[in-house]
Amino acid sequence: MIRTGLVIITAAALLGGCFYSDRALIGRFSADFPLEEGLYAHTPNHPDGRPFDRPMWTGYVEHRGGRYHSGVANFPHEGVRLREIAPGLYAGMRQNDDVWLYGLVYVYEGGVAAYHQPQCDDLAEADRNRYEIFENEVEPGTCRLEDWDVLEAVLLSYVAGFDGELPVDGVYRRVEE
C-alpha cells in the first residue's frame, strides 16, 4: 500500500489530479491504433494552454506489443495504448510503476493527435457519485477506477462536462520523413 501510495503521489505531482487503476483496463487485444507508424513531432502546451514555440520531441513511433513505442530517447508517451470511446476520441492508458494512468486523445486525419490529462476534480460531483468513484485518501485529486465500462462512462461524462471543448495538453503531428 505504501509503494502504491508513493507512485500515486508521484504521478499526481506530474499530472495534477488523475484517473488511475491498479491493473490495465485496456488489454493488448482491445487496443486501437488510429495513428499510423511514422515520424512524429510532439509539442506540449504551457499550463496556460499556449503551445510551445517548437516541438520538444521528434522521433519514429511504431506499434509494438499492443502499444505505441519509439526507440528514440525520451518519448513522452512510451507504451501508451488507445481504445476508442467515441468517433475520433480515445481513452489513452500508460503505466507508471505500479499503476495505470488514463487520459483522453482526439485523433484527426493526417496523423494529428491532441491529448488531455483529465483531472478527477473536474468531473462533476454528480458523476463521481453516480459511478461510485471517490478521491484517493492518500493523494487527494486522484480517483481509482477498476472497470473498463466505468472508465469509459466516466471519460465520456468528463468530456460532456466541458461541452466537447477540452483543454489541450499537447499535440503529436506526423512529419514527412
LUMKERO-621183 format. One record per residue: x, y, z of N, C-alpha, C in turn; residue in one letter. Coordinates in Angstrom, 1 decimal, always signed. Example, Ala and Ser with C-alpha at 12.3 -4.5 7.8 and 13.67 -1.06 7.14 Angstrom:
2
+--------+--------+--------+--------+--------+--------+--------+--------+--------+--------+
:     nu :     nv :     nw :    cau :    cav :    caw :     cu :     cv :     cw : residu :
+--------+--------+--------+--------+--------+--------+--------+--------+--------+--------+
:  +13.2 :   -5.7 :   +7.8 :  +12.3 :   -4.5 :   +7.8 :  +13.2 :   -3.3 :   +7.8 :      A :
:  +12.8 :   -2.2 :   +7.1 :  +13.7 :   -1.1 :   +7.1 :  +12.9 :   +0.0 :   +7.9 :      S :
+--------+--------+--------+--------+--------+--------+--------+--------+--------+--------+
//
This chain:
177
+--------+--------+--------+--------+--------+--------+--------+--------+--------+--------+
:     nu :     nv :     nw :    cau :    cav :    caw :     cu :     cv :     cw : residu :
+--------+--------+--------+--------+--------+--------+--------+--------+--------+--------+
:   +0.8 :   -1.2 :   +0.0 :   +0.0 :   +0.0 :   +0.0 :   +0.9 :   +1.3 :   +0.0 :      M :
:   +1.9 :   +1.3 :   +0.8 :   +2.8 :   +2.4 :   +0.8 :   +3.4 :   +2.7 :   -0.6 :      I :
:   +3.9 :   +1.6 :   -1.2 :   +4.5 :   +1.8 :   -2.5 :   +3.5 :   +2.3 :   -3.5 :      R :
:   +2.3 :   +1.8 :   -3.6 :   +1.2 :   +2.3 :   -4.4 :   +0.9 :   +3.8 :   -4.1 :      T :
:   +0.9 :   +4.1 :   -2.8 :   +0.6 :   +5.5 :   -2.4 :   +1.7 :   +6.4 :   -2.9 :      G :
:   +3.0 :   +6.0 :   -2.9 :   +4.1 :   +6.8 :   -3.4 :   +4.0 :   +7.0 :   -4.9 :      L :
:   +3.6 :   +5.9 :   -5.6 :   +3.5 :   +6.0 :   -7.0 :   +2.4 :   +7.0 :   -7.4 :      V :
:   +1.3 :   +6.9 :   -6.7 :   +0.2 :   +7.8 :   -7.0 :   +0.6 :   +9.3 :   -6.7 :      I :
:   +1.3 :   +9.5 :   -5.6 :   +1.7 :  +10.8 :   -5.3 :   +2.7 :  +11.3 :   -6.4 :      I :
:   +3.6 :  +10.5 :   -6.8 :   +4.5 :  +10.9 :   -7.9 :   +3.7 :  +11.2 :   -9.2 :      T :
:   +2.8 :  +10.4 :   -9.5 :   +2.0 :  +10.6 :  -10.7 :   +1.2 :  +11.9 :  -10.6 :      A :
:   +0.6 :  +12.1 :   -9.5 :   -0.2 :  +13.3 :   -9.3 :   +0.6 :  +14.5 :   -9.3 :      A :
:   +1.8 :  +14.5 :   -8.8 :   +2.7 :  +15.7 :   -8.8 :   +3.0 :  +16.0 :  -10.3 :      A :
:   +3.2 :  +15.0 :  -11.2 :   +3.5 :  +15.3 :  -12.6 :   +2.2 :  +15.7 :  -13.4 :      L :
:   +1.1 :  +15.2 :  -13.0 :   -0.1 :  +15.3 :  -13.8 :   -1.2 :  +16.1 :  -13.2 :      L :
:   -1.1 :  +16.6 :  -12.0 :   -2.2 :  +17.2 :  -11.3 :   -3.1 :  +16.0 :  -10.8 :      G :
:   -4.4 :  +16.1 :  -10.8 :   -5.2 :  +15.0 :  -10.4 :   -5.4 :  +14.1 :  -11.6 :      G :
:   -5.7 :  +12.8 :  -11.3 :   -5.8 :  +11.9 :  -12.5 :   -6.6 :  +10.7 :  -12.1 :      C :
:   -7.0 :  +10.0 :  -13.2 :   -7.7 :   +8.7 :  -13.0 :   -6.7 :   +7.6 :  -13.2 :      F :
:   -6.8 :   +6.6 :  -12.3 :   -5.8 :   +5.5 :  -12.4 :   -6.4 :   +4.2 :  -12.0 :      Y :
:   -5.8 :   +3.1 :  -12.3 :   -6.2 :   +1.8 :  -11.9 :   -5.0 :   +1.0 :  -11.4 :      S :
:   -5.3 :   -0.1 :  -10.7 :   -4.2 :   -1.0 :  -10.3 :   -3.8 :   -2.0 :  -11.3 :      D :
:   -4.7 :   -2.2 :  -12.3 :   -4.4 :   -3.1 :  -13.4 :   -4.8 :   -2.5 :  -14.7 :      R :
:   -4.3 :   -3.0 :  -15.8 :   -4.6 :   -2.4 :  -17.1 :   -6.0 :   -2.6 :  -17.5 :      A :
:   -6.7 :   -1.6 :  -17.8 :   -8.1 :   -1.7 :  -18.3 :   -8.3 :   -1.7 :  -19.8 :      L :
:   -7.2 :   -1.5 :  -20.5 :   -7.1 :   -1.6 :  -22.0 :   -6.2 :   -2.7 :  -22.3 :      I :
:   -6.7 :   -3.9 :  -22.7 :   -5.9 :   -5.0 :  -22.9 :   -5.2 :   -4.9 :  -24.3 :      G :
:   -4.2 :   -5.8 :  -24.5 :   -3.5 :   -5.8 :  -25.7 :   -4.4 :   -6.0 :  -26.9 :      R :
:   -5.4 :   -6.9 :  -26.8 :   -6.2 :   -7.2 :  -27.9 :   -7.4 :   -6.3 :  -28.1 :      F :
:   -7.6 :   -5.4 :  -27.2 :   -8.7 :   -4.4 :  -27.3 :   -8.1 :   -3.0 :  -27.7 :      S :
:   -6.8 :   -2.9 :  -27.9 :   -6.2 :   -1.7 :  -28.2 :   -6.5 :   -1.3 :  -29.7 :      A :
:   -6.6 :   +0.0 :  -29.9 :   -6.8 :   +0.5 :  -31.3 :   -5.5 :   +1.3 :  -31.7 :      D :
:   -5.3 :   +1.4 :  -33.0 :   -4.1 :   +2.1 :  -33.5 :   -4.5 :   +3.1 :  -34.6 :      F :
:   -5.1 :   +4.2 :  -34.1 :   -5.6 :   +5.1 :  -35.1 :   -4.5 :   +6.0 :  -35.8 :      P :
:   -3.3 :   +6.0 :  -35.1 :   -2.2 :   +6.7 :  -35.7 :   -1.2 :   +5.7 :  -36.4 :      L :
:   -0.9 :   +6.0 :  -37.6 :   +0.0 :   +5.1 :  -38.3 :   +1.4 :   +5.2 :  -37.8 :      E :
:   +2.2 :   +4.2 :  -38.0 :   +3.6 :   +4.3 :  -37.7 :   +4.2 :   +5.3 :  -38.5 :      E :
:   +5.2 :   +6.0 :  -38.0 :   +5.9 :   +7.0 :  -38.7 :   +6.6 :   +8.0 :  -37.9 :      G :
:   +7.2 :   +9.1 :  -38.5 :   +7.9 :  +10.1 :  -37.8 :   +6.9 :  +11.2 :  -37.3 :      L :
:   +7.0 :  +11.4 :  -35.9 :   +6.1 :  +12.4 :  -35.3 :   +6.9 :  +13.4 :  -34.5 :      Y :
:   +6.3 :  +14.6 :  -34.4 :   +6.8 :  +15.7 :  -33.6 :   +5.8 :  +15.9 :  -32.5 :      A :
:   +6.3 :  +16.1 :  -31.3 :   +5.4 :  +16.3 :  -30.1 :   +5.6 :  +17.7 :  -29.6 :      H :
:   +4.6 :  +18.5 :  -29.5 :   +4.6 :  +19.8 :  -29.0 :   +3.7 :  +19.9 :  -27.8 :      T :
:   +4.2 :  +20.0 :  -26.6 :   +3.3 :  +20.2 :  -25.4 :   +2.8 :  +21.6 :  -25.3 :      P :
:   +1.8 :  +21.8 :  -24.5 :   +1.3 :  +23.2 :  -24.2 :   +1.8 :  +23.6 :  -22.9 :      N :
:   +1.9 :  +24.9 :  -22.7 :   +2.2 :  +25.5 :  -21.4 :   +0.9 :  +25.3 :  -20.5 :      H :
:   +1.1 :  +25.5 :  -19.2 :   -0.1 :  +25.3 :  -18.4 :   -1.3 :  +26.3 :  -18.7 :      P :
:   -0.9 :  +27.4 :  -19.3 :   -2.0 :  +28.4 :  -19.7 :   -2.6 :  +28.0 :  -21.0 :      D :
:   -2.2 :  +26.9 :  -21.6 :   -2.8 :  +26.5 :  -22.9 :   -2.1 :  +26.9 :  -24.2 :      G :
:   -1.1 :  +27.7 :  -24.1 :   -0.3 :  +28.1 :  -25.2 :   +0.6 :  +27.0 :  -25.6 :      R :
:   +0.7 :  +26.7 :  -26.9 :   +1.7 :  +25.6 :  -27.3 :   +3.1 :  +26.2 :  -27.2 :      P :
:   +4.0 :  +25.3 :  -26.9 :   +5.4 :  +25.7 :  -27.0 :   +5.7 :  +26.2 :  -28.4 :      F :
:   +6.7 :  +27.0 :  -28.6 :   +7.0 :  +27.6 :  -29.9 :   +7.7 :  +26.6 :  -30.9 :      D :
:   +8.1 :  +25.4 :  -30.4 :   +8.6 :  +24.4 :  -31.3 :   +8.4 :  +23.0 :  -30.7 :      R :
:   +8.5 :  +22.0 :  -31.5 :   +8.4 :  +20.6 :  -30.9 :   +9.5 :  +20.4 :  -29.9 :      P :
:   +9.1 :  +19.6 :  -28.8 :  +10.0 :  +19.3 :  -27.8 :  +10.6 :  +17.9 :  -27.9 :      M :
:  +10.0 :  +17.1 :  -28.9 :  +10.5 :  +15.7 :  -29.1 :  +10.1 :  +15.4 :  -30.6 :      W :
:  +11.0 :  +14.7 :  -31.3 :  +10.7 :  +14.2 :  -32.6 :  +11.3 :  +12.8 :  -32.7 :      T :
:  +10.5 :  +11.9 :  -33.3 :  +11.0 :  +10.5 :  -33.4 :  +10.1 :   +9.6 :  -34.1 :      G :
:  +10.6 :   +8.5 :  -34.5 :   +9.8 :   +7.4 :  -35.2 :   +9.0 :   +6.7 :  -34.1 :      Y :
:   +7.7 :   +6.6 :  -34.4 :   +6.8 :   +5.9 :  -33.5 :   +6.2 :   +4.6 :  -34.2 :      V :
:   +6.2 :   +3.5 :  -33.5 :   +5.7 :   +2.3 :  -34.1 :   +4.8 :   +1.6 :  -33.1 :      E :
:   +4.1 :   +0.5 :  -33.6 :   +3.2 :   -0.3 :  -32.8 :   +4.0 :   -1.5 :  -32.4 :      H :
:   +4.1 :   -1.8 :  -31.1 :   +4.8 :   -3.0 :  -30.6 :   +4.1 :   -3.5 :  -29.4 :      R :
:   +3.8 :   -4.8 :  -29.4 :   +3.2 :   -5.4 :  -28.3 :   +1.9 :   -4.8 :  -27.8 :      G :
:   +1.1 :   -4.3 :  -28.8 :   -0.2 :   -3.7 :  -28.4 :   -0.1 :   -2.3 :  -27.9 :      G :
:   +1.1 :   -1.6 :  -28.1 :   +1.3 :   -0.3 :  -27.6 :   +2.1 :   +0.6 :  -28.6 :      R :
:   +2.1 :   +1.9 :  -28.4 :   +3.0 :   +2.8 :  -29.2 :   +4.3 :   +2.8 :  -28.5 :      Y :
:   +5.4 :   +2.7 :  -29.4 :   +6.7 :   +2.6 :  -28.9 :   +7.6 :   +3.4 :  -29.8 :      H :
:   +8.7 :   +4.0 :  -29.2 :   +9.7 :   +4.6 :  -30.0 :  +11.1 :   +4.3 :  -29.5 :      S :
:  +12.0 :   +4.0 :  -30.4 :  +13.4 :   +3.8 :  -29.9 :  +14.2 :   +5.1 :  -29.7 :      G :
:  +13.5 :   +6.2 :  -29.9 :  +14.1 :   +7.5 :  -29.7 :  +14.0 :   +7.8 :  -28.2 :      V :
:  +15.0 :   +8.2 :  -27.6 :  +15.0 :   +8.5 :  -26.1 :  +14.0 :   +9.6 :  -25.8 :      A :
:  +13.4 :   +9.5 :  -24.6 :  +12.5 :  +10.5 :  -24.0 :  +11.2 :  +10.6 :  -24.7 :      N :
:  +10.7 :   +9.6 :  -25.4 :   +9.4 :   +9.6 :  -26.0 :   +8.4 :   +9.8 :  -24.9 :      F :
:   +7.7 :  +10.9 :  -24.9 :   +6.8 :  +11.3 :  -23.7 :   +5.7 :  +10.3 :  -23.4 :      P :
:   +5.3 :   +9.5 :  -24.4 :   +4.1 :   +8.6 :  -24.2 :   +4.5 :   +7.2 :  -24.5 :      H :
:   +5.7 :   +6.8 :  -24.1 :   +6.1 :   +5.4 :  -24.4 :   +5.1 :   +4.4 :  -23.7 :      E :
:   +4.8 :   +3.4 :  -24.5 :   +3.9 :   +2.3 :  -24.0 :   +2.4 :   +2.7 :  -23.9 :      G :
:   +2.0 :   +3.7 :  -24.6 :   +0.6 :   +4.1 :  -24.5 :   -0.3 :   +3.1 :  -25.3 :      V :
:   -1.4 :   +2.8 :  -24.8 :   -2.4 :   +2.0 :  -25.5 :   -3.6 :   +3.0 :  -25.7 :      R :
:   -4.3 :   +2.9 :  -26.8 :   -5.5 :   +3.6 :  -27.1 :   -6.7 :   +2.7 :  -27.3 :      L :
:   -7.9 :   +3.2 :  -26.9 :   -9.1 :   +2.4 :  -27.2 :  -10.2 :   +3.5 :  -27.4 :      R :
:  -10.9 :   +3.3 :  -28.6 :  -11.9 :   +4.3 :  -29.0 :  -13.1 :   +4.2 :  -28.0 :      E :
:  -13.5 :   +5.4 :  -27.6 :  -14.7 :   +5.5 :  -26.8 :  -15.8 :   +6.3 :  -27.5 :      I :
:  -15.5 :   +7.0 :  -28.5 :  -16.5 :   +7.8 :  -29.4 :  -15.7 :   +8.0 :  -30.7 :      A :
:  -16.4 :   +8.3 :  -31.8 :  -15.7 :   +8.5 :  -33.0 :  -14.6 :   +9.6 :  -32.9 :      P :
:  -13.4 :   +9.2 :  -33.2 :  -12.2 :  +10.1 :  -33.1 :  -11.7 :  +10.4 :  -31.7 :      G :
:  -12.4 :   +9.8 :  -30.7 :  -12.0 :  +10.1 :  -29.3 :  -11.6 :   +8.8 :  -28.6 :      L :
:  -10.4 :   +8.8 :  -28.0 :   -9.8 :   +7.6 :  -27.4 :   -9.4 :   +7.8 :  -26.0 :      Y :
:   -9.6 :   +6.7 :  -25.2 :   -9.0 :   +6.6 :  -23.9 :   -7.6 :   +6.2 :  -24.1 :      A :
:   -6.7 :   +6.9 :  -23.5 :   -5.3 :   +6.5 :  -23.5 :   -4.8 :   +6.0 :  -22.2 :      G :
:   -4.0 :   +5.0 :  -22.2 :   -3.5 :   +4.3 :  -20.9 :   -2.0 :   +4.2 :  -21.0 :      M :
:   -1.3 :   +4.5 :  -19.9 :   +0.1 :   +4.2 :  -19.8 :   +0.4 :   +3.8 :  -18.4 :      R :
:   +1.4 :   +3.0 :  -18.3 :   +1.8 :   +2.5 :  -17.0 :   +2.8 :   +3.5 :  -16.3 :      Q :
:   +2.7 :   +3.7 :  -15.0 :   +3.6 :   +4.5 :  -14.2 :   +3.9 :   +3.6 :  -13.0 :      N :
:   +5.0 :   +2.9 :  -13.0 :   +5.4 :   +2.0 :  -12.0 :   +4.2 :   +1.0 :  -11.7 :      D :
:   +3.6 :   +1.0 :  -10.6 :   +2.6 :   +0.0 :  -10.2 :   +1.2 :   +0.4 :  -10.6 :      D :
:   +0.9 :   +1.5 :  -11.2 :   -0.4 :   +1.9 :  -11.5 :   -0.5 :   +2.3 :  -13.0 :      V :
:   -1.8 :   +2.3 :  -13.5 :   -2.1 :   +2.7 :  -14.9 :   -2.8 :   +4.0 :  -14.9 :      W :
:   -2.3 :   +4.9 :  -15.7 :   -2.9 :   +6.3 :  -15.7 :   -3.7 :   +6.4 :  -17.0 :      L :
:   -4.8 :   +7.2 :  -17.0 :   -5.7 :   +7.3 :  -18.1 :   -5.9 :   +8.8 :  -18.6 :      Y :
:   -5.9 :   +8.9 :  -19.9 :   -6.1 :  +10.3 :  -20.5 :   -7.0 :  +10.2 :  -21.6 :      G :
:   -7.2 :  +11.3 :  -22.3 :   -8.1 :  +11.4 :  -23.5 :   -7.2 :  +11.8 :  -24.7 :      L :
:   -7.5 :  +11.2 :  -25.9 :   -6.8 :  +11.6 :  -27.1 :   -7.8 :  +11.7 :  -28.2 :      V :
:   -7.8 :  +12.9 :  -28.8 :   -8.5 :  +13.1 :  -30.1 :   -7.6 :  +12.9 :  -31.2 :      Y :
:   -8.0 :  +12.0 :  -32.2 :   -7.2 :  +11.7 :  -33.3 :   -7.9 :  +12.3 :  -34.6 :      V :
:   -7.1 :  +13.0 :  -35.4 :   -7.6 :  +13.7 :  -36.6 :   -7.0 :  +13.1 :  -37.8 :      Y :
:   -7.6 :  +13.3 :  -38.9 :   -7.0 :  +12.8 :  -40.2 :   -5.6 :  +13.5 :  -40.4 :      E :
:   -4.8 :  +12.8 :  -41.1 :   -3.5 :  +13.4 :  -41.4 :   -2.4 :  +13.2 :  -40.4 :      G :
:   -2.7 :  +12.3 :  -39.4 :   -1.7 :  +12.0 :  -38.4 :   -1.5 :  +13.0 :  -37.3 :      G :
:   -2.6 :  +13.6 :  -36.8 :   -2.6 :  +14.6 :  -35.8 :   -3.4 :  +14.0 :  -34.6 :      V :
:   -2.8 :  +14.1 :  -33.4 :   -3.5 :  +13.7 :  -32.2 :   -3.3 :  +14.8 :  -31.1 :      A :
:   -4.4 :  +15.2 :  -30.5 :   -4.3 :  +16.2 :  -29.4 :   -4.7 :  +15.4 :  -28.1 :      A :
:   -4.0 :  +15.6 :  -27.0 :   -4.3 :  +14.8 :  -25.8 :   -4.6 :  +15.8 :  -24.7 :      Y :
:   -5.3 :  +15.2 :  -23.7 :   -5.6 :  +15.9 :  -22.4 :   -5.5 :  +14.9 :  -21.3 :      H :
:   -4.9 :  +15.3 :  -20.2 :   -4.9 :  +14.5 :  -19.0 :   -6.1 :  +15.0 :  -18.1 :      Q :
:   -7.1 :  +14.2 :  -18.0 :   -8.3 :  +14.5 :  -17.2 :   -7.9 :  +14.7 :  -15.7 :      P :
:   -8.6 :  +15.6 :  -15.1 :   -8.4 :  +15.9 :  -13.7 :   -9.6 :  +15.4 :  -13.0 :      Q :
:   -9.4 :  +14.5 :  -12.0 :  -10.5 :  +13.9 :  -11.2 :  -11.4 :  +15.0 :  -10.6 :      C :
:  -10.8 :  +16.1 :  -10.2 :  -11.6 :  +17.2 :   -9.6 :  -12.5 :  +17.9 :  -10.6 :      D :
:  -12.2 :  +17.8 :  -11.9 :  -13.0 :  +18.4 :  -12.9 :  -14.3 :  +17.6 :  -13.3 :      D :
:  -14.4 :  +16.4 :  -12.8 :  -15.5 :  +15.5 :  -13.0 :  -16.6 :  +16.0 :  -12.1 :      L :
:  -17.8 :  +16.2 :  -12.6 :  -18.9 :  +16.7 :  -11.8 :  -19.1 :  +15.8 :  -10.6 :      A :
:  -19.5 :  +16.3 :   -9.5 :  -19.7 :  +15.5 :   -8.3 :  -20.8 :  +14.5 :   -8.5 :      E :
:  -21.9 :  +14.9 :   -9.2 :  -23.0 :  +14.0 :   -9.5 :  -22.5 :  +12.8 :  -10.3 :      A :
:  -21.5 :  +13.0 :  -11.2 :  -21.0 :  +11.9 :  -11.9 :  -20.1 :  +11.0 :  -11.1 :      D :
:  -19.3 :  +11.6 :  -10.2 :  -18.5 :  +10.8 :   -9.2 :  -19.4 :   +9.9 :   -8.4 :      R :
:  -20.5 :  +10.5 :   -7.9 :  -21.4 :   +9.7 :   -7.1 :  -22.1 :   +8.6 :   -7.9 :      N :
:  -22.6 :   +9.0 :   -9.1 :  -23.3 :   +8.0 :  -10.0 :  -22.4 :   +6.8 :  -10.3 :      R :
:  -21.1 :   +7.0 :  -10.5 :  -20.2 :   +5.9 :  -10.8 :  -19.5 :   +5.4 :   -9.6 :      Y :
:  -19.8 :   +5.9 :   -8.5 :  -19.2 :   +5.5 :   -7.2 :  -17.7 :   +5.5 :   -7.3 :      E :
:  -17.1 :   +6.6 :   -7.7 :  -15.7 :   +6.8 :   -7.7 :  -15.4 :   +7.9 :   -6.7 :      I :
:  -14.3 :   +7.8 :   -5.9 :  -14.0 :   +8.7 :   -4.9 :  -12.5 :   +9.0 :   -4.9 :      F :
:  -12.2 :  +10.2 :   -4.4 :  -10.8 :  +10.5 :   -4.4 :  -10.0 :   +9.6 :   -3.5 :      E :
:   -8.8 :   +9.4 :   -3.8 :   -7.9 :   +8.6 :   -3.0 :   -7.5 :   +9.3 :   -1.8 :      N :
:   -7.6 :   +8.7 :   -0.6 :   -7.3 :   +9.3 :   +0.6 :   -5.9 :   +9.7 :   +0.8 :      E :
:   -5.0 :   +8.9 :   +0.2 :   -3.5 :   +9.1 :   +0.3 :   -3.2 :  +10.3 :   -0.5 :      V :
:   -3.7 :  +10.5 :   -1.7 :   -3.4 :  +11.6 :   -2.5 :   -4.7 :  +12.2 :   -3.1 :      E :
:   -5.2 :  +13.3 :   -2.4 :   -6.4 :  +14.0 :   -2.9 :   -6.2 :  +14.4 :   -4.4 :      P :
:   -7.3 :  +14.4 :   -5.1 :   -7.2 :  +14.8 :   -6.5 :   -7.1 :  +13.6 :   -7.5 :      G :
:   -6.8 :  +12.4 :   -6.9 :   -6.7 :  +11.2 :   -7.8 :   -7.9 :  +10.3 :   -7.5 :      T :
:   -8.4 :   +9.6 :   -8.5 :   -9.5 :   +8.7 :   -8.4 :   -9.2 :   +7.4 :   -9.0 :      C :
:   -9.4 :   +6.3 :   -8.3 :   -9.2 :   +5.0 :   -8.8 :  -10.4 :   +4.4 :   -9.5 :      R :
:  -10.2 :   +3.8 :  -10.6 :  -11.2 :   +3.1 :  -11.4 :  -10.7 :   +1.7 :  -11.6 :      L :
:  -11.6 :   +0.7 :  -11.5 :  -11.1 :   -0.6 :  -11.7 :  -12.0 :   -1.4 :  -12.7 :      E :
:  -12.7 :   -0.7 :  -13.6 :  -13.6 :   -1.4 :  -14.5 :  -13.6 :   -0.6 :  -15.8 :      D :
:  -13.4 :   -1.3 :  -17.0 :  -13.4 :   -0.6 :  -18.3 :  -14.7 :   +0.2 :  -18.5 :      W :
:  -15.8 :   -0.5 :  -18.3 :  -17.1 :   +0.2 :  -18.5 :  -17.3 :   +1.4 :  -17.7 :      D :
:  -16.9 :   +1.4 :  -16.5 :  -16.9 :   +2.6 :  -15.6 :  -16.0 :   +3.7 :  -16.2 :      V :
:  -14.7 :   +3.3 :  -16.5 :  -13.8 :   +4.3 :  -17.1 :  -14.3 :   +4.9 :  -18.3 :      L :
:  -14.9 :   +4.1 :  -19.2 :  -15.4 :   +4.7 :  -20.5 :  -16.5 :   +5.7 :  -20.2 :      E :
:  -17.5 :   +5.3 :  -19.3 :  -18.6 :   +6.2 :  -18.9 :  -18.1 :   +7.5 :  -18.3 :      A :
:  -17.1 :   +7.3 :  -17.4 :  -16.5 :   +8.5 :  -16.7 :  -15.9 :   +9.4 :  -17.6 :      V :
:  -15.1 :   +8.9 :  -18.6 :  -14.4 :   +9.8 :  -19.5 :  -15.4 :  +10.5 :  -20.4 :      L :
:  -16.4 :   +9.8 :  -20.9 :  -17.4 :  +10.4 :  -21.7 :  -18.2 :  +11.5 :  -20.9 :      L :
:  -18.5 :  +11.2 :  -19.7 :  -19.1 :  +12.3 :  -18.8 :  -18.2 :  +13.5 :  -18.6 :      S :
:  -16.9 :  +13.2 :  -18.5 :  -15.9 :  +14.2 :  -18.3 :  -15.9 :  +15.1 :  -19.5 :      Y :
:  -15.9 :  +14.5 :  -20.7 :  -15.9 :  +15.3 :  -21.9 :  -17.2 :  +16.1 :  -22.0 :      V :
:  -18.3 :  +15.5 :  -21.7 :  -19.6 :  +16.2 :  -21.8 :  -19.6 :  +17.4 :  -20.9 :      A :
:  -18.9 :  +17.3 :  -19.7 :  -18.9 :  +18.4 :  -18.8 :  -18.1 :  +19.6 :  -19.3 :      G :
:  -17.3 :  +19.4 :  -20.3 :  -16.6 :  +20.5 :  -21.0 :  -17.3 :  +20.9 :  -22.3 :      F :
:  -18.5 :  +20.4 :  -22.5 :  -19.2 :  +20.7 :  -23.8 :  -18.3 :  +20.4 :  -25.0 :      D :
:  -17.5 :  +19.4 :  -24.9 :  -16.6 :  +19.0 :  -26.0 :  -15.4 :  +19.9 :  -26.2 :      G :
:  -15.2 :  +20.9 :  -25.4 :  -14.1 :  +21.9 :  -25.5 :  -13.0 :  +21.6 :  -24.5 :      E :
:  -12.4 :  +20.4 :  -24.6 :  -11.4 :  +20.1 :  -23.6 :  -10.1 :  +20.9 :  -23.8 :      L :
:   -9.5 :  +21.2 :  -22.7 :   -8.1 :  +21.8 :  -22.8 :   -7.2 :  +20.8 :  -23.5 :      P :
:   -6.2 :  +21.4 :  -24.2 :   -5.2 :  +20.5 :  -24.9 :   -3.9 :  +20.7 :  -24.2 :      V :
:   -3.4 :  +19.5 :  -23.8 :   -2.1 :  +19.5 :  -23.1 :   -0.9 :  +19.3 :  -24.0 :      D :
:   -1.2 :  +18.9 :  -25.2 :   -0.1 :  +18.7 :  -26.2 :   -0.7 :  +18.1 :  -27.5 :      G :
:   +0.2 :  +18.1 :  -28.5 :   -0.2 :  +17.6 :  -29.8 :   +1.0 :  +16.8 :  -30.4 :      V :
:   +0.6 :  +15.7 :  -31.1 :   +1.5 :  +15.0 :  -32.0 :   +1.1 :  +15.2 :  -33.4 :      Y :
:   +2.1 :  +15.5 :  -34.3 :   +1.9 :  +15.7 :  -35.7 :   +2.8 :  +14.8 :  -36.5 :      R :
:   +2.3 :  +14.1 :  -37.4 :   +3.1 :  +13.3 :  -38.3 :   +3.9 :  +14.3 :  -39.2 :      R :
:   +5.2 :  +14.0 :  -39.4 :   +6.0 :  +14.9 :  -40.2 :   +6.6 :  +14.0 :  -41.3 :      V :
:   +6.9 :  +14.7 :  -42.4 :   +7.5 :  +14.0 :  -43.6 :   +8.8 :  +13.4 :  -43.2 :      E :
:   +9.1 :  +12.2 :  -43.7 :  +10.4 :  +11.6 :  -43.4 :  +11.4 :  +11.9 :  -44.5 :      E :
+--------+--------+--------+--------+--------+--------+--------+--------+--------+--------+
//
